[in-house]
């Protein structure tokens, strides 16, 4: 008996959660965030590294190179994205800043205004421009 392959015509949507761990999968590289250099991370994770963890991009990259990221961020500690997600939802119908993606404003996070992408009105998903 042969296998039947079903092709799904629906686009894949990656929901951005309220909280994440550095052991979670980076939707841009499909590896844990902790194994990714600073420039390979979504901007909202870069912000956590600089604003919450207190490291520069150079310091983060040195930890990645040494395999020591979990000594600083821990594999099971969760980090909140609530403030960032609120800012995404507050964009409303305003025009994006010049030179940025009109959907995500360069953050790689698009607001799901009607709940059709994430199942949650005002939720956030990784923008199509990230597939680029």
N, C-alpha and C positions, 0 to 999 in steps of 0.2 A: 504494500500500500504506500503510495507516494505522499509526500508532505505538501500541504497547501499553504502557500505564503499569502498572507493578507497584507495589503499595503494600506496604511492609514493616510488618508489625504489631509487630515487635520495637522496643522503646524504644532510642533512641540513647544510648550510654554513652561518656562522655569519660574516658579513663584519665588519671590524673595521673602523669606520668613522674618518674623519679628525678632528672632534671636538666631544666632549661629555659633558654631564652634569652629576652631581652626582645623579640626580634623574632618569637617564637612567637605564635600566635593565642590570645588570651584567650577561653576558652570562654563567658564571660558576655556579651561584646560582639562577638566575631568579628573584632576588630581586634588588631593587635600589642599586647602588654602595654605597650610603650613609648609608645603613643599614648593610654593610658588614665589618667585622673585616679586618685588614690590610692583613693578610695571606690568606684571601678568595678572594682577588682582583687579577685581571690579573696584571702581573708585570708592564705593561705600565701605569696602573692607580696608582699603588704604586709609580712609579717614579714621577707622577704628584703631589702626596701628599707630597713626600719628597722634590722634586726639585722646584716645583712651589708654592705650598701652604706653605711649610716650616715646616711641622710636621714630627715627627718620627712615626714609627709604633705604639709605645706605646701610644703616644699622640692621634693618630687617634683612636685607640681602646677605649681609655677613652671617647672620644667624642661619639663614637657609643654606648657605654654602657649607657651614660647619655642621649642619644637621641638628641644630640646637634650638629651633623655634619653640618646641614644646616646653623647654625649661623656663621660658618667659610667659607664654600664653596658655600652656597646658592643653592637652588634647580634649579634656572634658569640660573645661570652663566655657560657659556660654556668654556671649556678648550681645548686647541689645542694639537693634537697628530701629527702634521705635521712633526716635527723633528724626532720623533720616526719612523713614517711611511717611511720617506726618508732613515733612517738607515736600515730598513727591506728591502727596494727595492735595496739598494746598496750591499747587501750580494752577489748577483750574484751566481755564481756556486762554490764559495769557500766552503770548508768543514767546518762543524760545529765544535765548540770546543769540545774536548773530554768530554764525560759524559753528553752531552746535546742531546736533540731531534735533529736529522739531518734535520728536516724540519723547525723548528722554533728557534733553538738554545737556547731553554729554555725561550723564551719570550712569548710563546703562540700565536705568530703572524707569520703566514706563508705568503710569498710573492706570489701573483698570477701573475706569469711571463707571461702567455698568455691570461689572462682575462677570462678564462673559469670558475673560481669560483665566482668572484665578478662582472664580466662584465666590469672590468677596468684593462687594462694591468698595472702591477706594484702595483695594489691594495693589501690590506692585509685582511686576514681572520683569525679567531680564528682557531688554529691548532687542528687537530684530536687528538693529545695527551692530550688535555684538557678534552676530554670525558672520559678519563681513567679509 
